[in-house]
Amino acid sequence: MAKEYKTLVFKDTVEGRKKMAEEIDELANDEWELKTKEISDQGYDASKTCCLGALFLPLALLGKKEKIITIVMERERKTTL
């Protein structure tokens, strides 16, 4: 049997977490199981940081991107011969 993987990305917000929970429940019905879950910081958006920094240097700190949640789902692939 072979394993099948699916990677999904959601925003780390209330709405994003709700959508992630719904998606995990839906995939669990198709025999998928949660393998990994990782919350990542995306750093700074260059254009936004530059524009805000040009106005007033401390505003450049507001150019930070939102965090994201990456999950990996796994299931056994059903093969028929």
VOVEX-453493 format. One record per residue (C-alpha): x, y, z; residue in three letters; residue number from 1. Coordinates in nm, 2 decimals, always signed. Last residue first. Example, Ala and Ser with C-alpha at 12.3 -4.5 7.8 and 13.67 -1.06 7.14 Angstrom:
(pt (+1.37,-0.11,+0.71),'SER',2) (pt (+1.23,-0.45,+0.78),'ALA',1) 
//
This chain:
(pt (-0.53,-0.50,-0.90),'LEU',81) (pt (-0.69,-0.25,-0.67),'THR',80) (pt (-0.50,+0.01,-0.48),'THR',79) (pt (-0.64,+0.21,-0.19),'LYS',78) (pt (-0.40,+0.48,-0.09),'ARG',77) (pt (-0.33,+0.49,+0.28),'GLU',76) (pt (-0.40,+0.83,+0.42),'ARG',75) (pt (-0.20,+1.15,+0.52),'GLU',74) (pt (-0.29,+1.51,+0.60),'MET',73) (pt (-0.02,+1.78,+0.63),'VAL',72) (pt (-0.11,+2.11,+0.79),'ILE',71) (pt (+0.03,+2.46,+0.74),'THR',70) (pt (-0.09,+2.74,+0.96),'ILE',69) (pt (-0.01,+3.10,+0.86),'ILE',68) (pt (+0.10,+3.41,+1.04),'LYS',67) (pt (+0.00,+3.75,+0.90),'GLU',66) (pt (+0.27,+3.97,+0.74),'LYS',65) (pt (+0.46,+4.24,+0.93),'LYS',64) (pt (+0.46,+4.58,+0.77),'GLY',63) (pt (+0.35,+4.74,+1.10),'LEU',62) (pt (+0.72,+4.75,+1.21),'LEU',61) (pt (+0.78,+5.01,+0.94),'ALA',60) (pt (+0.57,+5.25,+1.14),'LEU',59) (pt (+0.87,+5.30,+1.37),'PRO',58) (pt (+1.05,+5.46,+1.08),'LEU',57) (pt (+0.80,+5.73,+0.99),'PHE',56) (pt (+0.66,+5.80,+0.65),'LEU',55) (pt (+0.94,+5.63,+0.45),'ALA',54) (pt (+0.92,+5.33,+0.70),'GLY',53) (pt (+0.55,+5.28,+0.61),'LEU',52) (pt (+0.63,+5.27,+0.24),'CYS',51) (pt (+0.93,+5.04,+0.29),'CYS',50) (pt (+0.75,+4.80,+0.52),'THR',49) (pt (+0.45,+4.77,+0.29),'LYS',48) (pt (+0.67,+4.70,-0.01),'SER',47) (pt (+0.89,+4.45,+0.17),'ALA',46) (pt (+0.62,+4.25,+0.34),'ASP',45) (pt (+0.78,+4.14,+0.66),'TYR',44) (pt (+0.82,+3.79,+0.81),'GLY',43) (pt (+0.59,+3.50,+0.72),'GLN',42) (pt (+0.56,+3.36,+1.07),'ASP',41) (pt (+0.47,+2.99,+1.06),'SER',40) (pt (+0.23,+2.77,+1.26),'ILE',39) (pt (+0.29,+2.40,+1.19),'GLU',38) (pt (+0.05,+2.10,+1.20),'LYS',37) (pt (+0.16,+1.75,+1.11),'THR',36) (pt (+0.01,+1.41,+1.02),'LYS',35) (pt (-0.36,+1.48,+1.05),'LEU',34) (pt (-0.55,+1.17,+0.93),'GLU',33) (pt (-0.74,+1.12,+0.61),'TRP',32) (pt (-1.00,+0.84,+0.60),'GLU',31) (pt (-1.25,+1.02,+0.38),'ASP',30) (pt (-1.46,+1.13,+0.69),'ASN',29) (pt (-1.13,+1.27,+0.83),'ALA',28) (pt (-1.11,+1.50,+0.52),'LEU',27) (pt (-1.44,+1.67,+0.62),'GLU',26) (pt (-1.33,+1.71,+0.99),'ASP',25) (pt (-0.99,+1.85,+0.89),'ILE',24) (pt (-1.16,+2.10,+0.65),'GLU',23) (pt (-1.40,+2.22,+0.91),'GLU',22) (pt (-1.12,+2.26,+1.17),'ALA',21) (pt (-0.91,+2.45,+0.91),'MET',20) (pt (-1.21,+2.68,+0.82),'LYS',19) (pt (-1.25,+2.76,+1.19),'LYS',18) (pt (-0.88,+2.83,+1.23),'ARG',17) (pt (-0.88,+3.06,+0.93),'GLY',16) (pt (-1.19,+3.25,+1.06),'GLU',15) (pt (-1.03,+3.30,+1.40),'VAL',14) (pt (-0.70,+3.40,+1.24),'THR',13) (pt (-0.38,+3.21,+1.16),'ASP',12) (pt (-0.44,+3.20,+0.79),'LYS',11) (pt (-0.47,+2.85,+0.64),'PHE',10) (pt (-0.25,+2.63,+0.43),'VAL',9) (pt (-0.32,+2.27,+0.32),'LEU',8) (pt (-0.08,+1.99,+0.23),'THR',7) (pt (-0.22,+1.65,+0.11),'LYS',6) (pt (-0.03,+1.32,+0.13),'TYR',5) (pt (-0.10,+0.97,-0.01),'GLU',4) (pt (+0.06,+0.66,+0.13),'LYS',3) (pt (+0.12,+0.35,-0.08),'ALA',2) (pt (+0.00,+0.00,+0.00),'MET',1) 
//
